[in-house]
C-alpha cells in the first residue's frame, strides 16, 4: 500500500513539475514578445534620427580627412 501511495505521489509531482515548466516557457515567450515589440517600436520611432546622426558624423569625418 505504501508503495502505491509513493508511486502516485511521484507521478503527481512529475505532472505538476512539467506543467510549471510549460507555464514558465509561455511566460518567457510573452516577455520576449513584449521586449521585441518595444525594441521595434523604438526603432521605428527614432531609427531615422539615429541614421541621420550617424550619416552626419560620417560626412564630418570624411570632410576632415587631409
Secondary structure, DSSP 8 states (H G I E B T S, - for coil): -HHHHHHHHHHHHHHHHHHHHHHHHHHHHHHHHHHHHHHHHHHHHHHHHHHHHHHHHHHHHHHT--
